[in-house]
Amino acid sequence: MPKPTVPFVGSYDDLRELHLLHHIFSLPQLDSIRNNPKAVLAAIDDFVQVTEKRLMTIGPNKGAFIGQLIHDHKPSTVIELGGFVGYSAILFGDALRAAGGKRYLSLEINPVNAAIANQLVELAGLRDIVTVLVAPSHKSIARLVKENEIDSIEFLFVDHWKDRYVYDLWLIESLGLLKPGVSVIAADNCIVPGAPDYLAWVRASPAEKAVQLKEHQFPESVLQGADLTKAIKSGAENVELENVPGDPSYLYETSLTKFDMGSGRTDGVEVSKVVGKE
Ligand SMILES: C[S@@+](CC[C@H](N)C(=O)[O-])C[C@H]1O[C@@H](n2cnc3c(N)ncnc32)[C@H](O)[C@@H]1O
């Protein structure tokens, strides 16, 4: 048997995510923050302030904005692409529960991040609502479809690696998971570091999107639409999921909200509502 290899552990070289976990579970007031999502988030924020070790979490301003969207749209299920250590899952899982929602599915590729997220979600008392799925997002999306866990997406929070934004949206569109008048997508970091391909897609007309697809290279064997859903549900192996054509017929009402990130930096969250299909 080949020796197991671990290509990477956490997301940061100094493993600050593990340091965070130790810090939180060593707090003298641990019992008083248990089952209190806001107190757990405040403890994470304190860690960042005291150690000056930045974490790639959503942060308070963008977090409040997306929490308000969840409050307004009242989805039953939220899917998040990119969970990291669970900050947004705790923040939005709490908002979802307050809005009467039932399930927050946090998709995270890195098992160490996911393990930390699970501990912090548990500490926050959100185990009944937040589930962390460990795998590349395209595989978790397919698994959720295969296991009949989802047949649509009401609210999608996109916050993983920016070069995957448009590809995962294409997969979701191709699987027919977006519903006009229901589905809302909030995509973080659309200015810093930016997701130009994603913005170009959600802002384009169906005709412009058809041109974008024509100019893109897809594997020869690629399936789409009902054929792709059928292949996934039947458990077919090696189905192409990472590079499948989106469905250009979706119509989005889409806009960017900008946020001052301090130190002269501005970032933006693109909110795209599915308003129809051509
Ligand atoms: C910006 S962080 C997420 C921050 C988190 N949403 C929050 O606000 O607390 C991005 C995370 O996406 C994860 N990630 C990157 N590519 C991914 C993929 N293809 N599938 C799932 N997770 C991915 C990274 O491991 C990282 O933990």
The ligand as an ORCA input file, in Angstrom:
! r2SCAN-3c Opt
* xyz 0 1
  C     -13.138     32.243      2.013
  S     -13.137     30.692      2.817
  C     -14.802     30.501      3.354
  C     -15.135     31.399      4.496
  C     -16.444     31.068      5.154
  N     -17.543     31.054      4.209
  C     -16.732     32.095      6.211
  O     -17.201     33.184      5.858
  O     -16.470     31.828      7.385
  C     -13.031     29.587      1.458
  C     -13.115     28.111      1.851
  O     -13.482     27.396      0.672
  C     -12.856     26.140      0.710
  N     -12.870     25.630     -0.666
  C     -12.098     26.002     -1.696
  N     -12.440     25.354     -2.814
  C     -13.459     24.541     -2.486
  C     -14.250     23.609     -3.208
  N     -14.060     23.389     -4.509
  N     -15.222     22.952     -2.545
  C     -15.449     23.175     -1.235
  N     -14.726     24.043     -0.503
  C     -13.747     24.726     -1.113
  C     -11.479     26.427      1.292
  O     -10.879     25.265      1.826
  C     -11.816     27.489      2.341
  O     -12.024     26.876      3.596
*
